[in-house]
């Protein structure tokens, strides 16, 4: 999809140098993917300490493979 954006040239150049990515399009795609990934991780952190998993590691270690 083509989109026209007014982005600070210095910001784009710094991002390209920091990531060693050669194209403006690729550096923006990588930045957006990273933003989405961080947002998802942040959402998962809300569940920290709220999910009770009753897992007995000794039982899991002793189980046999079915194959």
Beta strands, then each sheet from edge to edge (+ up, - down):
end
